[in-house]
Amino acid sequence: MPIVDRIKHAWNAFVNLQTNPNDFDYSRGPVTYGAARPDRTRMLFGNERSIISSIYSRLAIDATAIEILHVRLDNDKRYIGDIDSGLNNCLTIEANIDQAASAFRQDVIMTLFDKGVVALVPIDTTVNPNASGSFDIQTMRVGHVVGWHPQEVRVEVWNEKLGLRQEVTLDKKFVAIVENPLYTVMNEPNSTLQRLIRKLNLLDNVDEAVSSGKLDMIIQLPYVIKSEARRNDANRRRVEIEEQLRGSKYGIAYTDGTEKITQLNRPVENTLLKQIEWLTAQLYTQLGLTPEVMNGTADEPTMKNYFNRAIEPIVRALVEEMKRKFLTKTARAQKQSIMAFRDPFKMVPISDIAEIADSLSRNEIVTANEVRQFMGIKPALDPKADMLLNSNMPQSNPQLPSSNIPTIEGEVVDSNTRSALPMRPSKAGSVGASNSTST
């Protein structure tokens, strides 16, 4: 760009600042100071003070790692490519002005765990959803369900125009309402997790009482306290000891040789800690969690059981509800779908990658460039690298790379659309599409 155009179009964030920093531009809306985002989901009281928040975070992070895409299928309902739509942009790039796609999915799952039910609310659409089902979702927000109607639902959702949370009543037909598949374990009033939360809160109260700074001691005076005068003498003696301890630099006081002091602030013996340990073990069992999963040392069978029992039901519930609400019959007829993809090679040891890559390429399951992409290496320019063939066998008249690539309505589909090896949709994530491009 010429120097004149660069000077003309250049921009700096500190240019045109307000002359008085105390002046406030009310046209920008309300301001919230501090590091905490005002649109962030706040957990229920008690959840954030215990180990429950770490369990929520572990489950949410693992579930967020599974990609959810708006895709096109072939006649056999196999994935052949992504659809460039507003819904896919929300699921892969950004859901709204405040959240990227992964942050939005994590917000959805954290709210699902904490509240038991979460609403995915389309905010900006191309067509009024009340007038037509053929709309494309431009932005989405996470909503908290506050009221239920037969055909409508009242949700509390962040209004980015006003900068505050606002309650709106919307039709259920275009709001994805997802219920926690582990509701009976995590959200029922007498569920294992809720009982654990109550026990942890009781333990916190006991710890606060023990560490409150009180001495909890009894002073035995050398005389019998029965009359009013003796009680006044005892109270006066107690006040004197308190003042000595309060005024002493090291908390030292003196007593008479005939006085006896008994310390009471010893730990109270109860079964609270054993009950917490038992409930934690029960919760881990019901969720498919283990201490090894939490600290990252679990082996492959343990992680597989964890994903099948805990992560897969959550993702399946989320994707199926989006298919049901963000999909019309026309969109299904156009072979649109929403699918969830999990990279099965993330937990493969480095020592096994070469053997797996050789087996997949030799059996013509993946191409060489797909293997290279999975390993983070640039694609090879050789046309054979994009073809399914066994390099260990002699090839006669190899086909051109583009001859076997499937098409979507006449358009060539990039065989390297998927990042890493072609990921089959998990059993939890084979779901449908959006009504965004339906007619």
Backbone torsions as a table, in degrees:
resi	resn	phi	psi	omega
1	MET	NA	135.1	178.6
2	PRO	-59.6	156.1	-175.8
3	ILE	-63.0	-33.5	-179.3
4	VAL	-68.2	-43.7	179.1
5	ASP	-67.3	-35.3	178.4
6	ARG	-64.5	-40.6	178.5
7	ILE	-69.1	-36.3	-176.9
8	LYS	-70.2	-38.7	-174.0
9	HIS	-102.2	-3.2	-178.4
10	ALA	-66.1	153.9	-178.3
11	TRP	-140.9	143.3	177.6
12	ASN	-132.2	138.3	-174.8
13	ALA	-67.0	-23.1	-176.3
14	PHE	-96.9	4.3	177.5
15	VAL	-84.3	147.0	177.5
16	ASN	62.8	35.1	173.6
17	LEU	-71.5	159.4	177.2
18	GLN	-65.7	139.8	-178.8
19	THR	-65.2	-35.6	178.6
20	ASN	-109.0	111.9	-176.9
21	PRO	-65.2	-17.2	179.0
22	ASN	-81.4	-14.4	177.9
23	ASP	-71.0	143.4	-178.7
24	PHE	-123.8	130.4	178.7
25	ASP	-86.5	103.2	-175.9
26	TYR	-69.7	-15.5	178.5
27	SER	-71.1	-14.4	179.7
28	ARG	-84.5	-7.4	-179.7
29	GLY	93.0	179.0	-178.8
30	PRO	-67.0	152.0	-179.9
31	VAL	-114.5	140.8	177.4
32	THR	-119.5	120.2	-178.4
33	TYR	-93.1	153.5	179.3
34	GLY	113.6	171.6	-177.9
35	ALA	-80.2	-23.7	-177.2
36	ALA	-76.6	131.5	177.9
37	ARG	-75.7	135.7	-178.2
38	PRO	-69.2	-24.6	-179.3
39	ASP	-88.0	0.9	-177.3
40	ARG	-73.1	143.4	179.6
41	THR	-69.6	129.1	177.2
42	ARG	-97.8	129.5	-177.8
43	MET	-75.4	155.2	178.0
44	LEU	-63.0	153.7	-178.5
45	PHE	-60.5	131.9	179.8
46	GLY	102.9	-33.6	-179.2
47	ASN	-70.7	-38.5	-175.5
48	GLU	-78.8	-9.7	-177.2
49	ARG	-98.2	5.7	-173.3
50	SER	-133.7	-177.0	178.9
51	ILE	-70.8	-7.2	-178.9
52	ILE	-62.8	-36.5	-179.6
53	SER	-63.2	-34.8	177.8
54	SER	-69.5	-35.9	176.2
55	ILE	-66.6	-45.3	176.6
56	TYR	-56.4	-46.7	-176.8
57	SER	-64.2	-41.1	-179.6
58	ARG	-63.5	-46.3	178.9
59	LEU	-63.9	-42.9	-177.2
60	ALA	-66.4	-41.1	-179.8
61	ILE	-64.9	-43.1	179.7
62	ASP	-67.4	-38.6	178.3
63	ALA	-70.5	-33.0	178.7
64	THR	-68.4	-27.7	-179.7
65	ALA	-66.3	-16.0	177.9
66	ILE	-84.3	121.6	-178.5
67	GLU	-75.0	140.9	174.7
68	ILE	-120.6	123.8	-172.3
69	LEU	-130.0	150.4	169.8
70	HIS	-90.7	114.3	-167.6
71	VAL	-128.7	169.6	173.7
72	ARG	-110.4	140.8	179.1
73	LEU	-113.3	161.0	173.3
74	ASP	-92.5	-170.6	-177.2
75	ASN	-66.0	-22.1	177.5
76	ASP	-96.1	15.5	178.7
77	LYS	60.4	39.6	175.7
78	ARG	-106.1	145.5	-179.5
79	TYR	-67.4	130.5	176.9
80	ILE	-127.9	-10.8	178.5
81	GLY	170.6	162.9	177.2
82	ASP	-83.6	156.1	176.4
83	ILE	-105.6	129.4	179.4
84	ASP	-81.6	91.8	-177.2
85	SER	-136.6	168.4	176.7
86	GLY	-64.7	-36.3	178.0
87	LEU	-63.4	-44.0	179.0
88	ASN	-65.1	-33.6	175.9
89	ASN	-64.6	-38.8	177.4
90	CYS	-65.6	-34.6	-176.1
91	LEU	-85.1	-18.3	-174.5
92	THR	-121.3	-27.2	-175.9
93	ILE	-112.9	-71.4	179.9
94	GLU	-149.7	137.4	179.7
95	ALA	-89.3	-29.6	178.8
96	ASN	-160.9	-176.1	-175.2
97	ILE	-67.8	-21.0	-176.2
98	ASP	-100.7	-21.1	-170.2
99	GLN	-129.3	133.1	168.1
100	ALA	-75.7	174.1	-174.7
101	ALA	-61.9	-45.4	-178.8
102	SER	-68.1	-37.7	177.0
103	ALA	-65.1	-36.7	177.5
104	PHE	-65.2	-45.6	179.8
105	ARG	-63.8	-39.3	178.3
106	GLN	-67.1	-37.6	176.0
107	ASP	-62.3	-41.0	178.6
108	VAL	-60.2	-46.9	-174.7
109	ILE	-73.0	-38.8	177.3
110	MET	-63.0	-41.5	176.9
111	THR	-65.7	-37.5	178.4
112	LEU	-60.8	-42.7	179.0
113	PHE	-68.6	-42.8	-172.9
114	ASP	-75.1	-43.2	-176.3
115	LYS	-94.4	-24.8	-175.2
116	GLY	93.6	-27.6	178.9
117	VAL	-140.6	139.7	178.0
118	VAL	-133.6	148.4	178.7
119	ALA	-117.3	129.1	173.6
120	LEU	-96.1	108.2	-170.0
121	VAL	-103.9	117.1	171.1
122	PRO	-68.2	126.5	-178.3
123	ILE	-97.4	-56.5	179.3
124	ASP	-111.3	124.8	178.3
125	THR	-130.9	159.2	-179.5
126	THR	-74.4	-29.6	-178.8
127	VAL	-132.0	148.4	177.5
128	ASN	-61.0	116.8	-178.5
129	PRO	-62.3	-24.6	178.6
130	ASN	-73.0	-21.4	-177.7
131	ALA	-95.8	-33.0	-175.9
132	SER	-151.6	147.7	176.5
133	GLY	-85.0	-8.6	-178.5
134	SER	-91.6	80.8	-179.9
135	PHE	-132.5	155.2	176.9
136	ASP	-110.5	131.1	-177.8
137	ILE	-84.3	123.5	179.4
138	GLN	-94.5	-42.1	178.1
139	THR	-138.5	153.5	-179.5
140	MET	-137.2	155.6	177.1
141	ARG	-137.6	158.0	175.7
142	VAL	-90.0	127.7	-179.0
143	GLY	-116.9	149.7	175.0
144	HIS	-101.1	125.2	-179.5
145	VAL	-74.6	123.1	179.9
146	VAL	-116.1	-12.1	180.0
147	GLY	-159.5	147.5	-177.4
148	TRP	-119.7	134.5	173.1
149	HIS	-123.7	164.0	-179.6
150	PRO	-56.8	-44.7	-177.6
151	GLN	-115.1	-5.5	-176.4
152	GLU	-131.7	167.1	178.4
153	VAL	-138.9	140.4	178.2
154	ARG	-102.5	123.5	-175.4
155	VAL	-124.9	150.1	172.6
156	GLU	-102.3	118.6	-173.4
157	VAL	-136.7	152.6	-178.4
158	TRP	-75.4	126.0	176.9
159	ASN	-98.3	104.9	-176.8
160	GLU	-71.4	-17.4	177.0
161	LYS	-74.1	-40.4	-178.8
162	LEU	-95.4	-18.2	-179.6
163	GLY	74.8	37.8	178.7
164	LEU	-157.2	165.0	176.8
165	ARG	-82.3	138.5	-174.6
166	GLN	-137.7	141.8	178.4
167	GLU	-92.2	130.9	178.8
168	VAL	-134.4	150.2	177.2
169	THR	-107.5	121.3	-174.8
170	LEU	-128.8	157.5	176.4
171	ASP	-68.7	141.9	178.9
172	LYS	-68.4	-19.2	-172.8
173	LYS	-69.5	-21.3	179.2
174	PHE	-124.5	11.8	173.6
175	VAL	-110.8	119.2	-179.6
176	ALA	-77.7	113.0	-178.8
177	ILE	-108.5	112.0	-174.4
178	VAL	-109.7	127.9	175.2
179	GLU	-101.1	140.4	-179.2
180	ASN	-60.3	118.8	178.2
181	PRO	-63.9	-19.3	176.7
182	LEU	-101.3	31.4	-174.8
183	TYR	-60.4	-43.1	-176.8
184	THR	-67.6	-21.4	179.2
185	VAL	-91.6	-33.0	-170.2
186	MET	-109.0	-30.3	-168.6
187	ASN	-120.1	-15.0	177.2
188	GLU	-62.6	145.8	-176.9
189	PRO	-55.1	-34.6	-178.9
190	ASN	-112.1	26.7	179.8
191	SER	-73.9	169.3	-178.7
192	THR	-60.1	-43.2	-177.5
193	LEU	-68.3	-41.1	179.7
194	GLN	-66.9	-37.4	175.6
195	ARG	-64.6	-38.8	178.1
196	LEU	-64.8	-40.0	178.3
197	ILE	-61.3	-43.7	179.4
198	ARG	-63.8	-41.1	178.7
199	LYS	-65.5	-39.5	179.0
200	LEU	-66.1	-38.0	177.2
201	ASN	-65.6	-37.7	176.0
202	LEU	-64.6	-39.8	178.4
203	LEU	-64.7	-38.5	176.3
204	ASP	-62.0	-40.5	179.1
205	ASN	-64.6	-40.6	177.8
206	VAL	-63.4	-42.8	179.4
207	ASP	-63.4	-40.6	178.7
208	GLU	-65.2	-38.0	179.1
209	ALA	-67.3	-38.5	-179.1
210	VAL	-69.6	-38.0	-176.7
211	SER	-98.2	25.5	-176.9
212	SER	-79.8	-7.7	179.4
213	GLY	95.9	-1.3	178.5
214	LYS	-79.3	146.2	179.3
215	LEU	-85.5	-30.7	178.6
216	ASP	51.4	64.3	180.0
217	MET	-128.9	157.2	179.8
218	ILE	-114.3	131.7	178.2
219	ILE	-103.5	120.9	177.8
220	GLN	-97.7	111.5	-178.3
221	LEU	-84.7	157.4	-174.6
222	PRO	-83.1	23.6	177.7
223	TYR	-145.8	162.8	-177.8
224	VAL	-84.8	130.9	-177.8
225	ILE	-100.3	96.5	177.8
226	LYS	-126.6	-34.5	-178.8
227	SER	-89.1	166.6	179.0
228	GLU	-64.6	-37.1	-179.3
229	ALA	-64.4	-41.9	179.3
230	ARG	-66.7	-36.3	177.6
231	ARG	-66.3	-38.3	176.7
232	ASN	-64.7	-39.6	176.9
233	ASP	-63.4	-39.4	179.4
234	ALA	-66.2	-42.4	178.4
235	ASN	-65.2	-39.7	178.5
236	ARG	-63.5	-39.5	178.5
237	ARG	-65.8	-40.2	177.7
238	ARG	-61.5	-43.1	179.1
239	VAL	-64.0	-37.5	178.9
240	GLU	-62.7	-42.8	179.4
241	ILE	-66.4	-40.2	177.5
242	GLU	-60.6	-42.3	179.5
243	GLU	-68.1	-35.4	177.1
244	GLN	-63.4	-45.8	-179.6
245	LEU	-67.0	-38.8	-178.8
246	ARG	-69.5	-36.8	-177.6
247	GLY	-88.3	-11.0	-178.9
248	SER	-82.3	140.4	-179.9
249	LYS	-65.2	-37.5	-176.8
250	TYR	-109.0	10.6	177.9
251	GLY	69.5	46.0	-178.2
252	ILE	-113.4	137.4	177.0
253	ALA	-135.6	160.8	178.7
254	TYR	-115.5	154.1	178.1
255	THR	-134.9	166.4	176.5
256	ASP	-73.4	154.6	-178.6
257	GLY	-65.6	-21.3	-180.0
258	THR	-90.5	-4.7	-179.0
259	GLU	-91.7	147.1	-178.4
260	LYS	-126.3	132.3	-177.9
261	ILE	-113.9	130.8	178.1
262	THR	-117.6	123.4	179.9
263	GLN	-85.8	135.1	-176.4
264	LEU	-115.4	-12.8	-172.4
265	ASN	-80.1	51.1	173.4
266	ARG	-89.6	152.9	178.4
267	PRO	-56.9	136.3	179.1
268	VAL	-83.2	127.1	-179.6
269	GLU	-78.4	121.4	174.4
270	ASN	-151.2	177.3	-176.6
271	THR	-100.6	17.3	-175.6
272	LEU	-63.6	-47.0	-178.3
273	LEU	-64.7	-38.8	177.7
274	LYS	-65.2	-37.9	177.5
275	GLN	-65.0	-39.1	178.7
276	ILE	-65.0	-43.1	178.4
277	GLU	-62.3	-40.2	179.7
278	TRP	-67.9	-43.2	179.0
279	LEU	-66.3	-36.7	177.6
280	THR	-63.9	-42.5	177.4
281	ALA	-63.7	-40.3	177.3
282	GLN	-64.4	-41.9	179.6
283	LEU	-64.2	-44.7	178.0
284	TYR	-59.0	-41.1	-179.8
285	THR	-65.1	-43.6	-177.4
286	GLN	-71.4	-26.8	178.6
287	LEU	-93.2	-5.6	-176.3
288	GLY	76.7	18.6	179.9
289	LEU	-93.5	156.9	172.2
290	THR	-140.2	159.6	174.9
291	PRO	-57.1	-30.7	178.8
292	GLU	-67.6	-34.7	177.2
293	VAL	-66.2	-40.5	-178.3
294	MET	-67.8	-37.5	-178.3
295	ASN	-96.4	2.2	173.1
296	GLY	82.5	20.8	-179.6
297	THR	-113.8	14.8	-176.9
298	ALA	-73.2	148.2	177.8
299	ASP	-85.2	178.8	-174.1
300	GLU	-63.4	-46.8	178.2
301	PRO	-59.8	-38.0	179.0
302	THR	-65.7	-43.2	179.3
303	MET	-66.8	-36.5	177.7
304	LYS	-63.8	-43.8	177.0
305	ASN	-63.2	-38.6	178.8
306	TYR	-63.8	-45.8	-179.9
307	PHE	-67.7	-38.2	-178.0
308	ASN	-71.3	-35.5	-174.1
309	ARG	-93.3	-28.1	-174.8
310	ALA	-112.6	-51.1	-172.1
311	ILE	-79.9	-44.5	-175.6
312	GLU	-60.2	-44.7	178.0
313	PRO	-61.3	-34.4	-179.7
314	ILE	-67.5	-48.5	-178.8
315	VAL	-66.4	-38.5	179.2
316	ARG	-61.9	-45.0	179.1
317	ALA	-61.8	-40.3	-179.4
318	LEU	-66.2	-45.9	-175.6
319	VAL	-72.6	-39.7	-179.9
320	GLU	-64.7	-36.8	178.6
321	GLU	-70.3	-37.1	176.0
322	MET	-65.7	-37.8	176.5
323	LYS	-63.7	-41.1	-176.8
324	ARG	-69.1	-36.6	-174.9
325	LYS	-96.5	-31.8	-176.6
326	PHE	-101.8	25.8	-175.8
327	LEU	-138.4	135.4	172.6
328	THR	-108.2	168.2	177.7
329	LYS	-63.1	-33.8	177.7
330	THR	-63.6	-41.5	178.7
331	ALA	-64.0	-38.7	176.9
332	ARG	-65.0	-39.0	179.1
333	ALA	-65.3	-27.0	177.6
334	GLN	-84.3	10.9	177.4
335	LYS	65.0	31.5	173.6
336	GLN	-85.9	154.4	179.9
337	SER	-161.8	163.8	169.6
338	ILE	-116.3	126.2	-176.8
339	MET	-130.5	151.4	177.2
340	ALA	-108.2	136.0	-177.3
341	PHE	-125.9	129.9	174.3
342	ARG	-120.9	130.3	-179.5
343	ASP	-72.8	109.7	-177.4
344	PRO	-75.7	-6.3	-175.2
345	PHE	-101.6	5.0	-179.1
346	LYS	-65.0	-34.7	-177.0
347	MET	-97.5	11.3	179.4
348	VAL	-78.1	130.0	177.1
349	PRO	-62.4	150.9	-179.6
350	ILE	-59.5	-34.4	-178.6
351	SER	-66.2	-21.5	-177.8
352	ASP	-98.2	-7.1	-175.2
353	ILE	-64.6	-44.4	-177.4
354	ALA	-61.6	-43.4	-179.7
355	GLU	-65.5	-41.4	179.5
356	ILE	-66.5	-43.8	179.5
357	ALA	-61.9	-41.5	178.9
358	ASP	-64.3	-41.9	-179.1
359	SER	-66.4	-42.0	-178.3
360	LEU	-69.4	-40.5	-179.6
361	SER	-74.4	-37.1	-179.8
362	ARG	-66.7	-32.7	178.1
363	ASN	-91.2	12.5	174.3
364	GLU	57.4	45.4	175.7
365	ILE	-97.5	-39.5	177.3
366	VAL	-131.3	158.9	177.1
367	THR	-88.9	168.2	-179.4
368	ALA	-65.1	-38.8	180.0
369	ASN	-68.2	-31.4	176.0
370	GLU	-67.1	-37.1	175.2
371	VAL	-66.2	-42.6	179.7
372	ARG	-64.1	-39.0	179.6
373	GLN	-66.0	-38.3	177.0
374	PHE	-62.3	-35.0	-178.7
375	MET	-86.6	-0.3	179.0
376	GLY	81.5	22.5	-179.9
377	ILE	-105.6	145.2	179.9
378	LYS	-61.6	146.4	178.4
379	PRO	-61.3	146.1	175.8
380	ALA	-79.1	147.8	-179.0
381	LEU	-83.0	-10.7	178.9
382	ASP	-64.8	127.0	179.1
383	PRO	-57.0	-29.0	179.8
384	LYS	-65.9	-21.2	-178.2
385	ALA	-70.2	-16.0	178.5
386	ASP	-104.0	13.6	-178.0
387	MET	-114.0	146.9	175.5
388	LEU	-84.5	99.7	178.8
389	LEU	-153.3	158.0	179.1
390	ASN	-94.1	109.4	-177.0
391	SER	-68.7	-15.0	178.9
392	ASN	-81.4	-10.0	-180.0
393	MET	-111.7	147.0	178.1
394	PRO	-65.3	135.4	-177.8
395	GLN	-110.0	131.4	177.9
396	SER	-110.9	125.9	179.4
397	ASN	50.7	65.5	178.9
398	PRO	-63.0	142.0	-179.2
399	GLN	-76.3	160.0	175.7
400	LEU	-69.5	149.4	-176.5
401	PRO	-60.6	-30.1	-174.2
402	SER	-86.6	-5.0	-173.3
403	SER	-74.8	-26.6	-177.3
404	ASN	-106.3	6.7	-177.8
405	ILE	-79.0	127.9	179.5
406	PRO	-66.8	161.4	-178.6
407	THR	-123.3	156.0	174.2
408	ILE	-118.1	104.6	178.8
409	GLU	51.3	46.9	175.6
410	GLY	88.4	-7.4	-179.3
411	GLU	-99.2	140.2	179.5
412	VAL	-74.4	133.9	179.3
413	VAL	-93.9	131.7	178.5
414	ASP	-68.2	124.2	-178.7
415	SER	-69.3	-16.4	179.3
416	ASN	-104.5	28.5	179.0
417	THR	-59.8	-43.0	-179.8
418	ARG	-75.9	136.5	171.9
419	SER	-78.7	135.7	-176.0
420	ALA	74.8	-167.0	-179.3
421	LEU	-63.1	152.5	178.5
422	PRO	-56.0	117.7	-174.4
423	MET	-96.0	118.1	175.7
424	ARG	-67.7	144.5	177.1
425	PRO	-63.9	132.9	178.4
426	SER	-66.6	161.3	179.5
427	LYS	-60.5	-24.0	179.2
428	ALA	-83.4	-12.4	-168.4
429	GLY	-122.6	17.7	176.3
430	SER	-86.7	93.6	-175.6
431	VAL	-139.1	179.9	-166.0
432	GLY	-89.5	-155.3	-161.4
433	ALA	-121.5	-168.6	-179.6
434	SER	-107.0	153.1	174.0
435	ASN	-84.4	16.8	-173.6
436	SER	-65.8	-34.1	-177.6
437	THR	-113.6	12.6	179.9
438	SER	-74.5	158.2	-178.0
439	THR	-122.9	NA	NA
